[in-house]
Amino acid sequence: QAALPCALIVLGISLSRYRLRPSTGSLALTLVKLGLFPLLVWWFSSWLPGLDQAARSVLVLLAACPTGVNVLAFVKQPEDTRAVSSTVFLSTVLAAISLPLWMLLMAA
């Protein structure tokens, strides 16, 4: 039960050491996560037999969610913490724009 609060504390500590300056790598990861990944899920789910539109919409919207804080557990080098933390933050902020767009697309 303490895993998520501890991960959020680690993220906060790692972000508090420096100003947020997203690199091209973190921006690219964010764009892939919020744009390309949901698009691929939509495309692959259209090929699955027996999957109705509601289930496809749920899969796409789950894929369009921001990068989770749990990815910090996979950081191997201390200097990578900045890029990963920036990706988590940036994807969370930009998901406020991209998620409603994906919702509109899935409703059409």
Gaussian input, Z-matrix of N, CA and C with variables (Angstrom, degrees):
# hf/3-21g

backbone

0 1
 N
 C     1     B1
 C     2     B2     1     A1
 N     3     B3     2     A2     1     D1
 C     4     B4     3     A3     2     D2
 C     5     B5     4     A4     3     D3
 N     6     B6     5     A5     4     D4
 C     7     B7     6     A6     5     D5
 C     8     B8     7     A7     6     D6
 N     9     B9     8     A8     7     D7
 C    10    B10     9     A9     8     D8
 C    11    B11    10    A10     9     D9
 N    12    B12    11    A11    10    D10
 C    13    B13    12    A12    11    D11
 C    14    B14    13    A13    12    D12
 N    15    B15    14    A14    13    D13
 C    16    B16    15    A15    14    D14
 C    17    B17    16    A16    15    D15
 N    18    B18    17    A17    16    D16
 C    19    B19    18    A18    17    D17
 C    20    B20    19    A19    18    D18
 N    21    B21    20    A20    19    D19
 C    22    B22    21    A21    20    D20
 C    23    B23    22    A22    21    D21
 N    24    B24    23    A23    22    D22
 C    25    B25    24    A24    23    D23
 C    26    B26    25    A25    24    D24
 N    27    B27    26    A26    25    D25
 C    28    B28    27    A27    26    D26
 C    29    B29    28    A28    27    D27
 N    30    B30    29    A29    28    D28
 C    31    B31    30    A30    29    D29
 C    32    B32    31    A31    30    D30
 N    33    B33    32    A32    31    D31
 C    34    B34    33    A33    32    D32
 C    35    B35    34    A34    33    D33
 N    36    B36    35    A35    34    D34
 C    37    B37    36    A36    35    D35
 C    38    B38    37    A37    36    D36
 N    39    B39    38    A38    37    D37
 C    40    B40    39    A39    38    D38
 C    41    B41    40    A40    39    D39
 N    42    B42    41    A41    40    D40
 C    43    B43    42    A42    41    D41
 C    44    B44    43    A43    42    D42
 N    45    B45    44    A44    43    D43
 C    46    B46    45    A45    44    D44
 C    47    B47    46    A46    45    D45
 N    48    B48    47    A47    46    D46
 C    49    B49    48    A48    47    D47
 C    50    B50    49    A49    48    D48
 N    51    B51    50    A50    49    D49
 C    52    B52    51    A51    50    D50
 C    53    B53    52    A52    51    D51
 N    54    B54    53    A53    52    D52
 C    55    B55    54    A54    53    D53
 C    56    B56    55    A55    54    D54
 N    57    B57    56    A56    55    D55
 C    58    B58    57    A57    56    D56
 C    59    B59    58    A58    57    D57
 N    60    B60    59    A59    58    D58
 C    61    B61    60    A60    59    D59
 C    62    B62    61    A61    60    D60
 N    63    B63    62    A62    61    D61
 C    64    B64    63    A63    62    D62
 C    65    B65    64    A64    63    D63
 N    66    B66    65    A65    64    D64
 C    67    B67    66    A66    65    D65
 C    68    B68    67    A67    66    D66
 N    69    B69    68    A68    67    D67
 C    70    B70    69    A69    68    D68
 C    71    B71    70    A70    69    D69
 N    72    B72    71    A71    70    D70
 C    73    B73    72    A72    71    D71
 C    74    B74    73    A73    72    D72
 N    75    B75    74    A74    73    D73
 C    76    B76    75    A75    74    D74
 C    77    B77    76    A76    75    D75
 N    78    B78    77    A77    76    D76
 C    79    B79    78    A78    77    D77
 C    80    B80    79    A79    78    D78
 N    81    B81    80    A80    79    D79
 C    82    B82    81    A81    80    D80
 C    83    B83    82    A82    81    D81
 N    84    B84    83    A83    82    D82
 C    85    B85    84    A84    83    D83
 C    86    B86    85    A85    84    D84
 N    87    B87    86    A86    85    D85
 C    88    B88    87    A87    86    D86
 C    89    B89    88    A88    87    D87
 N    90    B90    89    A89    88    D88
 C    91    B91    90    A90    89    D89
 C    92    B92    91    A91    90    D90
 N    93    B93    92    A92    91    D91
 C    94    B94    93    A93    92    D92
 C    95    B95    94    A94    93    D93
 N    96    B96    95    A95    94    D94
 C    97    B97    96    A96    95    D95
 C    98    B98    97    A97    96    D96
 N    99    B99    98    A98    97    D97
 C   100   B100    99    A99    98    D98
 C   101   B101   100   A100    99    D99
 N   102   B102   101   A101   100   D100
 C   103   B103   102   A102   101   D101
 C   104   B104   103   A103   102   D102
 N   105   B105   104   A104   103   D103
 C   106   B106   105   A105   104   D104
 C   107   B107   106   A106   105   D105
 N   108   B108   107   A107   106   D106
 C   109   B109   108   A108   107   D107
 C   110   B110   109   A109   108   D108
 N   111   B111   110   A110   109   D109
 C   112   B112   111   A111   110   D110
 C   113   B113   112   A112   111   D111
 N   114   B114   113   A113   112   D112
 C   115   B115   114   A114   113   D113
 C   116   B116   115   A115   114   D114
 N   117   B117   116   A116   115   D115
 C   118   B118   117   A117   116   D116
 C   119   B119   118   A118   117   D117
 N   120   B120   119   A119   118   D118
 C   121   B121   120   A120   119   D119
 C   122   B122   121   A121   120   D120
 N   123   B123   122   A122   121   D121
 C   124   B124   123   A123   122   D122
 C   125   B125   124   A124   123   D123
 N   126   B126   125   A125   124   D124
 C   127   B127   126   A126   125   D125
 C   128   B128   127   A127   126   D126
 N   129   B129   128   A128   127   D127
 C   130   B130   129   A129   128   D128
 C   131   B131   130   A130   129   D129
 N   132   B132   131   A131   130   D130
 C   133   B133   132   A132   131   D131
 C   134   B134   133   A133   132   D132
 N   135   B135   134   A134   133   D133
 C   136   B136   135   A135   134   D134
 C   137   B137   136   A136   135   D135
 N   138   B138   137   A137   136   D136
 C   139   B139   138   A138   137   D137
 C   140   B140   139   A139   138   D138
 N   141   B141   140   A140   139   D139
 C   142   B142   141   A141   140   D140
 C   143   B143   142   A142   141   D141
 N   144   B144   143   A143   142   D142
 C   145   B145   144   A144   143   D143
 C   146   B146   145   A145   144   D144
 N   147   B147   146   A146   145   D145
 C   148   B148   147   A147   146   D146
 C   149   B149   148   A148   147   D147
 N   150   B150   149   A149   148   D148
 C   151   B151   150   A150   149   D149
 C   152   B152   151   A151   150   D150
 N   153   B153   152   A152   151   D151
 C   154   B154   153   A153   152   D152
 C   155   B155   154   A154   153   D153
 N   156   B156   155   A155   154   D154
 C   157   B157   156   A156   155   D155
 C   158   B158   157   A157   156   D156
 N   159   B159   158   A158   157   D157
 C   160   B160   159   A159   158   D158
 C   161   B161   160   A160   159   D159
 N   162   B162   161   A161   160   D160
 C   163   B163   162   A162   161   D161
 C   164   B164   163   A163   162   D162
 N   165   B165   164   A164   163   D163
 C   166   B166   165   A165   164   D164
 C   167   B167   166   A166   165   D165
 N   168   B168   167   A167   166   D166
 C   169   B169   168   A168   167   D167
 C   170   B170   169   A169   168   D168
 N   171   B171   170   A170   169   D169
 C   172   B172   171   A171   170   D170
 C   173   B173   172   A172   171   D171
 N   174   B174   173   A173   172   D172
 C   175   B175   174   A174   173   D173
 C   176   B176   175   A175   174   D174
 N   177   B177   176   A176   175   D175
 C   178   B178   177   A177   176   D176
 C   179   B179   178   A178   177   D177
 N   180   B180   179   A179   178   D178
 C   181   B181   180   A180   179   D179
 C   182   B182   181   A181   180   D180
 N   183   B183   182   A182   181   D181
 C   184   B184   183   A183   182   D182
 C   185   B185   184   A184   183   D183
 N   186   B186   185   A185   184   D184
 C   187   B187   186   A186   185   D185
 C   188   B188   187   A187   186   D186
 N   189   B189   188   A188   187   D187
 C   190   B190   189   A189   188   D188
 C   191   B191   190   A190   189   D189
 N   192   B192   191   A191   190   D190
 C   193   B193   192   A192   191   D191
 C   194   B194   193   A193   192   D192
 N   195   B195   194   A194   193   D193
 C   196   B196   195   A195   194   D194
 C   197   B197   196   A196   195   D195
 N   198   B198   197   A197   196   D196
 C   199   B199   198   A198   197   D197
 C   200   B200   199   A199   198   D198
 N   201   B201   200   A200   199   D199
 C   202   B202   201   A201   200   D200
 C   203   B203   202   A202   201   D201
 N   204   B204   203   A203   202   D202
 C   205   B205   204   A204   203   D203
 C   206   B206   205   A205   204   D204
 N   207   B207   206   A206   205   D205
 C   208   B208   207   A207   206   D206
 C   209   B209   208   A208   207   D207
 N   210   B210   209   A209   208   D208
 C   211   B211   210   A210   209   D209
 C   212   B212   211   A211   210   D210
 N   213   B213   212   A212   211   D211
 C   214   B214   213   A213   212   D212
 C   215   B215   214   A214   213   D213
 N   216   B216   215   A215   214   D214
 C   217   B217   216   A216   215   D215
 C   218   B218   217   A217   216   D216
 N   219   B219   218   A218   217   D217
 C   220   B220   219   A219   218   D218
 C   221   B221   220   A220   219   D219
 N   222   B222   221   A221   220   D220
 C   223   B223   222   A222   221   D221
 C   224   B224   223   A223   222   D222
 N   225   B225   224   A224   223   D223
 C   226   B226   225   A225   224   D224
 C   227   B227   226   A226   225   D225
 N   228   B228   227   A227   226   D226
 C   229   B229   228   A228   227   D227
 C   230   B230   229   A229   228   D228
 N   231   B231   230   A230   229   D229
 C   232   B232   231   A231   230   D230
 C   233   B233   232   A232   231   D231
 N   234   B234   233   A233   232   D232
 C   235   B235   234   A234   233   D233
 C   236   B236   235   A235   234   D234
 N   237   B237   236   A236   235   D235
 C   238   B238   237   A237   236   D236
 C   239   B239   238   A238   237   D237
 N   240   B240   239   A239   238   D238
 C   241   B241   240   A240   239   D239
 C   242   B242   241   A241   240   D240
 N   243   B243   242   A242   241   D241
 C   244   B244   243   A243   242   D242
 C   245   B245   244   A244   243   D243
 N   246   B246   245   A245   244   D244
 C   247   B247   246   A246   245   D245
 C   248   B248   247   A247   246   D246
 N   249   B249   248   A248   247   D247
 C   250   B250   249   A249   248   D248
 C   251   B251   250   A250   249   D249
 N   252   B252   251   A251   250   D250
 C   253   B253   252   A252   251   D251
 C   254   B254   253   A253   252   D252
 N   255   B255   254   A254   253   D253
 C   256   B256   255   A255   254   D254
 C   257   B257   256   A256   255   D255
 N   258   B258   257   A257   256   D256
 C   259   B259   258   A258   257   D257
 C   260   B260   259   A259   258   D258
 N   261   B261   260   A260   259   D259
 C   262   B262   261   A261   260   D260
 C   263   B263   262   A262   261   D261
 N   264   B264   263   A263   262   D262
 C   265   B265   264   A264   263   D263
 C   266   B266   265   A265   264   D264
 N   267   B267   266   A266   265   D265
 C   268   B268   267   A267   266   D266
 C   269   B269   268   A268   267   D267
 N   270   B270   269   A269   268   D268
 C   271   B271   270   A270   269   D269
 C   272   B272   271   A271   270   D270
 N   273   B273   272   A272   271   D271
 C   274   B274   273   A273   272   D272
 C   275   B275   274   A274   273   D273
 N   276   B276   275   A275   274   D274
 C   277   B277   276   A276   275   D275
 C   278   B278   277   A277   276   D276
 N   279   B279   278   A278   277   D277
 C   280   B280   279   A279   278   D278
 C   281   B281   280   A280   279   D279
 N   282   B282   281   A281   280   D280
 C   283   B283   282   A282   281   D281
 C   284   B284   283   A283   282   D282
 N   285   B285   284   A284   283   D283
 C   286   B286   285   A285   284   D284
 C   287   B287   286   A286   285   D285
 N   288   B288   287   A287   286   D286
 C   289   B289   288   A288   287   D287
 C   290   B290   289   A289   288   D288
 N   291   B291   290   A290   289   D289
 C   292   B292   291   A291   290   D290
 C   293   B293   292   A292   291   D291
 N   294   B294   293   A293   292   D292
 C   295   B295   294   A294   293   D293
 C   296   B296   295   A295   294   D294
 N   297   B297   296   A296   295   D295
 C   298   B298   297   A297   296   D296
 C   299   B299   298   A298   297   D297
 N   300   B300   299   A299   298   D298
 C   301   B301   300   A300   299   D299
 C   302   B302   301   A301   300   D300
 N   303   B303   302   A302   301   D301
 C   304   B304   303   A303   302   D302
 C   305   B305   304   A304   303   D303
 N   306   B306   305   A305   304   D304
 C   307   B307   306   A306   305   D305
 C   308   B308   307   A307   306   D306
 N   309   B309   308   A308   307   D307
 C   310   B310   309   A309   308   D308
 C   311   B311   310   A310   309   D309
 N   312   B312   311   A311   310   D310
 C   313   B313   312   A312   311   D311
 C   314   B314   313   A313   312   D312
 N   315   B315   314   A314   313   D313
 C   316   B316   315   A315   314   D314
 C   317   B317   316   A316   315   D315
 N   318   B318   317   A317   316   D316
 C   319   B319   318   A318   317   D317
 C   320   B320   319   A319   318   D318
 N   321   B321   320   A320   319   D319
 C   322   B322   321   A321   320   D320
 C   323   B323   322   A322   321   D321

   B1=1.4383
   B2=1.5222
   B3=1.3046
   B4=1.4601
   B5=1.5231
   B6=1.3311
   B7=1.4664
   B8=1.5292
   B9=1.3257
   B10=1.4604
   B11=1.5262
   B12=1.3376
   B13=1.4702
   B14=1.5304
   B15=1.3284
   B16=1.4766
   B17=1.5201
   B18=1.3279
   B19=1.4633
   B20=1.5227
   B21=1.3093
   B22=1.4629
   B23=1.5225
   B24=1.3330
   B25=1.4622
   B26=1.5225
   B27=1.3372
   B28=1.4652
   B29=1.5249
   B30=1.3279
   B31=1.4605
   B32=1.5273
   B33=1.3139
   B34=1.4653
   B35=1.5141
   B36=1.3304
   B37=1.4665
   B38=1.5209
   B39=1.3327
   B40=1.4603
   B41=1.5195
   B42=1.3172
   B43=1.4667
   B44=1.5231
   B45=1.3349
   B46=1.4611
   B47=1.5251
   B48=1.3242
   B49=1.4640
   B50=1.5186
   B51=1.2981
   B52=1.4612
   B53=1.5159
   B54=1.3106
   B55=1.4662
   B56=1.5192
   B57=1.2843
   B58=1.4590
   B59=1.5269
   B60=1.3076
   B61=1.4613
   B62=1.5116
   B63=1.3147
   B64=1.4682
   B65=1.5244
   B66=1.3105
   B67=1.4570
   B68=1.5243
   B69=1.3034
   B70=1.4660
   B71=1.5177
   B72=1.3336
   B73=1.4629
   B74=1.5188
   B75=1.3351
   B76=1.4659
   B77=1.5288
   B78=1.3208
   B79=1.4631
   B80=1.5252
   B81=1.3310
   B82=1.4631
   B83=1.5287
   B84=1.3326
   B85=1.4694
   B86=1.5282
   B87=1.3179
   B88=1.4646
   B89=1.5227
   B90=1.3201
   B91=1.4648
   B92=1.5257
   B93=1.3207
   B94=1.4696
   B95=1.5244
   B96=1.3301
   B97=1.4644
   B98=1.5143
   B99=1.3155
   B100=1.4632
   B101=1.5227
   B102=1.3213
   B103=1.4581
   B104=1.5090
   B105=1.3178
   B106=1.4589
   B107=1.5259
   B108=1.3207
   B109=1.4664
   B110=1.5375
   B111=1.3397
   B112=1.4740
   B113=1.5271
   B114=1.3294
   B115=1.4599
   B116=1.5225
   B117=1.3168
   B118=1.4611
   B119=1.5207
   B120=1.3222
   B121=1.4711
   B122=1.5206
   B123=1.3317
   B124=1.4650
   B125=1.5271
   B126=1.3321
   B127=1.4552
   B128=1.5270
   B129=1.3362
   B130=1.4634
   B131=1.5221
   B132=1.3304
   B133=1.4668
   B134=1.5236
   B135=1.3271
   B136=1.4669
   B137=1.5259
   B138=1.3251
   B139=1.4577
   B140=1.5278
   B141=1.3255
   B142=1.4643
   B143=1.5274
   B144=1.3124
   B145=1.4707
   B146=1.5297
   B147=1.3073
   B148=1.4597
   B149=1.5135
   B150=1.3251
   B151=1.4676
   B152=1.5271
   B153=1.3176
   B154=1.4638
   B155=1.5379
   B156=1.3136
   B157=1.4669
   B158=1.5226
   B159=1.3299
   B160=1.4629
   B161=1.5302
   B162=1.3157
   B163=1.4686
   B164=1.5275
   B165=1.3082
   B166=1.4680
   B167=1.5305
   B168=1.3162
   B169=1.4664
   B170=1.5220
   B171=1.3230
   B172=1.4628
   B173=1.5288
   B174=1.3157
   B175=1.4614
   B176=1.5214
   B177=1.3066
   B178=1.4666
   B179=1.5251
   B180=1.3203
   B181=1.4642
   B182=1.5256
   B183=1.3135
   B184=1.4673
   B185=1.5285
   B186=1.3125
   B187=1.4632
   B188=1.5284
   B189=1.3255
   B190=1.4635
   B191=1.5265
   B192=1.3210
   B193=1.4663
   B194=1.5285
   B195=1.3262
   B196=1.4639
   B197=1.5223
   B198=1.3225
   B199=1.4567
   B200=1.5219
   B201=1.3146
   B202=1.4612
   B203=1.5133
   B204=1.3108
   B205=1.4498
   B206=1.5270
   B207=1.3215
   B208=1.4643
   B209=1.5266
   B210=1.3238
   B211=1.4623
   B212=1.5265
   B213=1.3303
   B214=1.4609
   B215=1.5236
   B216=1.3160
   B217=1.4617
   B218=1.5219
   B219=1.3275
   B220=1.4575
   B221=1.5351
   B222=1.3195
   B223=1.4594
   B224=1.5259
   B225=1.3274
   B226=1.4705
   B227=1.5261
   B228=1.3152
   B229=1.4667
   B230=1.5218
   B231=1.3355
   B232=1.4729
   B233=1.5247
   B234=1.3266
   B235=1.4698
   B236=1.5266
   B237=1.3293
   B238=1.4658
   B239=1.5236
   B240=1.3160
   B241=1.4654
   B242=1.5185
   B243=1.3250
   B244=1.4667
   B245=1.5266
   B246=1.3271
   B247=1.4670
   B248=1.5250
   B249=1.3107
   B250=1.4658
   B251=1.5269
   B252=1.3193
   B253=1.4706
   B254=1.5179
   B255=1.3180
   B256=1.4699
   B257=1.5201
   B258=1.3237
   B259=1.4642
   B260=1.5225
   B261=1.3337
   B262=1.4719
   B263=1.5209
   B264=1.3233
   B265=1.4607
   B266=1.5238
   B267=1.3207
   B268=1.4622
   B269=1.5271
   B270=1.3210
   B271=1.4659
   B272=1.5251
   B273=1.3238
   B274=1.4687
   B275=1.5194
   B276=1.3184
   B277=1.4719
   B278=1.5252
   B279=1.3300
   B280=1.4639
   B281=1.5270
   B282=1.3272
   B283=1.4710
   B284=1.5262
   B285=1.3158
   B286=1.4619
   B287=1.5261
   B288=1.3136
   B289=1.4643
   B290=1.5262
   B291=1.3272
   B292=1.4715
   B293=1.5268
   B294=1.3232
   B295=1.4693
   B296=1.5337
   B297=1.3448
   B298=1.4710
   B299=1.5305
   B300=1.3285
   B301=1.4705
   B302=1.5209
   B303=1.3357
   B304=1.4720
   B305=1.5198
   B306=1.3377
   B307=1.4715
   B308=1.5289
   B309=1.3172
   B310=1.4728
   B311=1.5260
   B312=1.3245
   B313=1.4643
   B314=1.5193
   B315=1.3101
   B316=1.4699
   B317=1.5306
   B318=1.3176
   B319=1.4615
   B320=1.5204
   B321=1.3229
   B322=1.4676
   B323=1.5077
   A1=112.19
   A2=116.32
   A3=119.39
   A4=112.67
   A5=117.54
   A6=119.80
   A7=112.10
   A8=118.01
   A9=120.35
   A10=112.34
   A11=119.64
   A12=117.75
   A13=112.83
   A14=117.09
   A15=119.58
   A16=110.84
   A17=117.36
   A18=120.33
   A19=110.67
   A20=118.07
   A21=120.62
   A22=111.61
   A23=116.98
   A24=120.13
   A25=110.03
   A26=116.95
   A27=120.69
   A28=110.50
   A29=117.17
   A30=120.51
   A31=110.68
   A32=116.61
   A33=120.04
   A34=112.89
   A35=115.68
   A36=119.74
   A37=110.56
   A38=116.48
   A39=118.87
   A40=111.76
   A41=118.10
   A42=120.62
   A43=112.46
   A44=117.63
   A45=119.74
   A46=112.38
   A47=117.71
   A48=120.67
   A49=113.87
   A50=117.62
   A51=119.48
   A52=110.00
   A53=113.82
   A54=119.01
   A55=108.32
   A56=114.78
   A57=119.52
   A58=109.60
   A59=115.22
   A60=122.63
   A61=106.78
   A62=116.32
   A63=118.59
   A64=111.51
   A65=114.73
   A66=120.61
   A67=109.28
   A68=115.22
   A69=118.23
   A70=110.65
   A71=116.60
   A72=120.13
   A73=112.47
   A74=116.86
   A75=119.33
   A76=110.99
   A77=117.26
   A78=120.04
   A79=110.69
   A80=116.48
   A81=120.26
   A82=110.91
   A83=116.98
   A84=119.93
   A85=111.53
   A86=115.86
   A87=120.25
   A88=110.92
   A89=117.49
   A90=120.57
   A91=111.46
   A92=116.73
   A93=120.10
   A94=109.97
   A95=116.44
   A96=120.21
   A97=112.05
   A98=117.94
   A99=120.93
   A100=113.91
   A101=118.41
   A102=120.67
   A103=114.30
   A104=116.61
   A105=120.34
   A106=113.08
   A107=116.85
   A108=120.01
   A109=112.07
   A110=120.21
   A111=118.62
   A112=112.86
   A113=116.20
   A114=119.58
   A115=110.98
   A116=117.37
   A117=121.06
   A118=111.95
   A119=117.16
   A120=120.58
   A121=109.96
   A122=117.05
   A123=119.89
   A124=110.44
   A125=116.38
   A126=120.59
   A127=111.31
   A128=116.97
   A129=119.46
   A130=112.00
   A131=117.29
   A132=119.29
   A133=111.78
   A134=117.55
   A135=118.87
   A136=111.18
   A137=117.14
   A138=121.39
   A139=112.56
   A140=117.63
   A141=120.27
   A142=110.37
   A143=117.29
   A144=118.95
   A145=110.85
   A146=115.46
   A147=121.41
   A148=115.45
   A149=117.58
   A150=120.96
   A151=108.46
   A152=116.23
   A153=118.95
   A154=110.57
   A155=115.61
   A156=121.52
   A157=112.07
   A158=118.19
   A159=120.31
   A160=110.66
   A161=117.19
   A162=120.53
   A163=110.60
   A164=117.12
   A165=121.21
   A166=110.52
   A167=116.75
   A168=120.70
   A169=111.46
   A170=116.62
   A171=120.46
   A172=110.35
   A173=116.88
   A174=120.25
   A175=111.79
   A176=116.85
   A177=120.49
   A178=111.00
   A179=117.24
   A180=119.79
   A181=111.57
   A182=117.33
   A183=119.31
   A184=110.65
   A185=116.70
   A186=120.25
   A187=111.66
   A188=117.43
   A189=121.77
   A190=113.03
   A191=117.84
   A192=120.51
   A193=110.20
   A194=116.76
   A195=119.16
   A196=112.55
   A197=115.44
   A198=122.07
   A199=109.38
   A200=116.20
   A201=120.87
   A202=112.71
   A203=114.97
   A204=121.17
   A205=111.70
   A206=117.26
   A207=120.36
   A208=112.93
   A209=118.85
   A210=120.10
   A211=111.78
   A212=117.52
   A213=119.90
   A214=111.60
   A215=117.56
   A216=120.70
   A217=111.79
   A218=117.78
   A219=121.75
   A220=113.61
   A221=116.88
   A222=120.65
   A223=108.82
   A224=116.43
   A225=121.04
   A226=112.16
   A227=117.15
   A228=121.67
   A229=108.95
   A230=118.20
   A231=119.95
   A232=113.33
   A233=117.83
   A234=119.44
   A235=112.10
   A236=117.91
   A237=120.78
   A238=112.47
   A239=117.04
   A240=120.65
   A241=111.05
   A242=117.00
   A243=120.43
   A244=111.26
   A245=117.10
   A246=120.72
   A247=110.69
   A248=116.73
   A249=120.12
   A250=110.31
   A251=116.90
   A252=119.98
   A253=111.17
   A254=116.63
   A255=120.38
   A256=110.77
   A257=117.13
   A258=120.78
   A259=110.89
   A260=116.93
   A261=120.27
   A262=109.82
   A263=116.69
   A264=120.49
   A265=112.04
   A266=115.90
   A267=120.48
   A268=111.51
   A269=117.31
   A270=119.33
   A271=111.42
   A272=117.14
   A273=119.84
   A274=111.09
   A275=116.47
   A276=120.61
   A277=110.86
   A278=117.07
   A279=120.07
   A280=113.15
   A281=116.61
   A282=119.30
   A283=111.43
   A284=116.82
   A285=119.78
   A286=110.98
   A287=116.93
   A288=121.54
   A289=110.93
   A290=116.48
   A291=119.65
   A292=113.66
   A293=118.50
   A294=119.39
   A295=113.19
   A296=118.54
   A297=117.23
   A298=113.10
   A299=116.64
   A300=119.17
   A301=111.43
   A302=116.44
   A303=119.44
   A304=111.50
   A305=116.44
   A306=120.19
   A307=110.52
   A308=116.02
   A309=119.37
   A310=111.52
   A311=116.10
   A312=119.35
   A313=111.66
   A314=117.10
   A315=120.14
   A316=111.59
   A317=117.19
   A318=120.72
   A319=111.79
   A320=116.59
   A321=120.26
   A322=111.98
   D1=-18.64
   D2=-177.50
   D3=-93.82
   D4=-2.67
   D5=-174.72
   D6=-63.00
   D7=-49.07
   D8=-178.06
   D9=-65.26
   D10=-46.89
   D11=176.99
   D12=-60.17
   D13=-38.41
   D14=178.16
   D15=-65.29
   D16=-40.81
   D17=178.59
   D18=-64.23
   D19=-39.09
   D20=178.05
   D21=-67.15
   D22=-35.42
   D23=176.91
   D24=-65.94
   D25=-44.32
   D26=177.91
   D27=-60.56
   D28=-42.33
   D29=178.21
   D30=-62.38
   D31=-44.78
   D32=178.95
   D33=-62.11
   D34=-41.73
   D35=178.69
   D36=-64.76
   D37=-42.55
   D38=-178.84
   D39=-67.83
   D40=-31.82
   D41=178.91
   D42=-80.57
   D43=-22.40
   D44=-175.78
   D45=-75.71
   D46=-15.60
   D47=-177.49
   D48=-77.39
   D49=-18.51
   D50=-175.53
   D51=-152.11
   D52=161.05
   D53=175.07
   D54=-74.37
   D55=149.71
   D56=-179.64
   D57=-75.73
   D58=117.02
   D59=174.31
   D60=-133.78
   D61=89.00
   D62=-176.96
   D63=-60.63
   D64=134.83
   D65=176.90
   D66=-84.89
   D67=172.44
   D68=176.85
   D69=-65.42
   D70=-30.62
   D71=177.49
   D72=-65.76
   D73=-45.35
   D74=179.72
   D75=-69.95
   D76=-33.42
   D77=176.09
   D78=-67.17
   D79=-41.47
   D80=178.49
   D81=-64.99
   D82=-43.42
   D83=177.40
   D84=-60.85
   D85=-40.02
   D86=179.50
   D87=-65.31
   D88=-43.80
   D89=-179.99
   D90=-65.94
   D91=-37.68
   D92=176.89
   D93=-65.51
   D94=-44.09
   D95=-177.54
   D96=-66.91
   D97=-42.26
   D98=-175.20
   D99=-88.84
   D100=-19.32
   D101=-176.55
   D102=-116.32
   D103=-57.76
   D104=-174.57
   D105=-72.22
   D106=-42.73
   D107=-178.09
   D108=-61.48
   D109=-48.46
   D110=176.65
   D111=-62.65
   D112=-34.98
   D113=177.89
   D114=-64.17
   D115=-42.54
   D116=177.16
   D117=-65.48
   D118=-39.53
   D119=177.17
   D120=-63.46
   D121=-42.39
   D122=178.23
   D123=-61.61
   D124=-44.94
   D125=-177.49
   D126=-65.58
   D127=-46.81
   D128=179.91
   D129=-67.59
   D130=-36.02
   D131=-179.18
   D132=-70.49
   D133=-21.43
   D134=177.46
   D135=-71.96
   D136=-18.16
   D137=178.91
   D138=-90.24
   D139=-12.67
   D140=-178.12
   D141=-77.28
   D142=125.28
   D143=179.27
   D144=-74.28
   D145=143.72
   D146=176.27
   D147=79.82
   D148=8.19
   D149=179.68
   D150=-98.18
   D151=116.61
   D152=-177.73
   D153=-82.07
   D154=174.73
   D155=-175.23
   D156=-64.69
   D157=-35.91
   D158=-179.70
   D159=-65.21
   D160=-43.69
   D161=179.17
   D162=-66.28
   D163=-39.73
   D164=177.55
   D165=-62.60
   D166=-41.19
   D167=178.65
   D168=-63.27
   D169=-41.39
   D170=178.88
   D171=-63.08
   D172=-44.75
   D173=179.17
   D174=-61.02
   D175=-44.16
   D176=-179.12
   D177=-66.24
   D178=-42.29
   D179=-179.46
   D180=-68.20
   D181=-34.69
   D182=174.61
   D183=-65.91
   D184=-38.88
   D185=178.03
   D186=-68.08
   D187=-26.41
   D188=-177.72
   D189=-85.85
   D190=-0.98
   D191=178.45
   D192=-69.80
   D193=156.31
   D194=-177.64
   D195=-67.22
   D196=165.01
   D197=177.83
   D198=-62.46
   D199=132.38
   D200=-177.72
   D201=-80.73
   D202=157.75
   D203=-178.60
   D204=-70.29
   D205=-15.67
   D206=-178.53
   D207=-67.62
   D208=-14.69
   D209=177.98
   D210=-67.26
   D211=-18.80
   D212=176.60
   D213=-62.87
   D214=-24.34
   D215=178.78
   D216=-68.61
   D217=-19.10
   D218=-177.04
   D219=-97.45
   D220=2.81
   D221=179.39
   D222=-70.82
   D223=125.66
   D224=-178.00
   D225=-96.96
   D226=-35.48
   D227=-178.82
   D228=-108.39
   D229=136.63
   D230=-179.50
   D231=-58.12
   D232=-32.78
   D233=-179.26
   D234=-71.76
   D235=-16.72
   D236=177.16
   D237=-77.51
   D238=-13.64
   D239=-179.51
   D240=-60.03
   D241=-37.14
   D242=-179.14
   D243=-63.98
   D244=-45.91
   D245=-179.19
   D246=-65.23
   D247=-42.33
   D248=-179.17
   D249=-67.65
   D250=-44.33
   D251=178.48
   D252=-62.31
   D253=-39.87
   D254=177.59
   D255=-64.18
   D256=-38.62
   D257=178.62
   D258=-65.35
   D259=-42.80
   D260=178.42
   D261=-61.43
   D262=-47.58
   D263=-178.99
   D264=-64.62
   D265=-49.07
   D266=-176.88
   D267=-63.94
   D268=-41.42
   D269=179.72
   D270=-68.12
   D271=-31.81
   D272=176.98
   D273=-67.54
   D274=-42.70
   D275=179.74
   D276=-67.68
   D277=-46.22
   D278=-177.15
   D279=-73.92
   D280=-19.85
   D281=176.84
   D282=-66.45
   D283=-22.75
   D284=176.03
   D285=-64.20
   D286=-23.14
   D287=176.95
   D288=-96.72
   D289=-44.65
   D290=-173.33
   D291=-74.32
   D292=-36.10
   D293=-178.90
   D294=-62.19
   D295=-45.51
   D296=175.62
   D297=-61.20
   D298=-34.44
   D299=176.75
   D300=-64.71
   D301=-44.17
   D302=177.09
   D303=-63.81
   D304=-35.43
   D305=177.37
   D306=-63.84
   D307=-42.50
   D308=177.55
   D309=-64.05
   D310=-41.96
   D311=179.38
   D312=-64.95
   D313=-37.92
   D314=-178.41
   D315=-75.34
   D316=-23.78
   D317=179.17
   D318=-79.86
   D319=-20.12
   D320=-177.35
   D321=-76.80

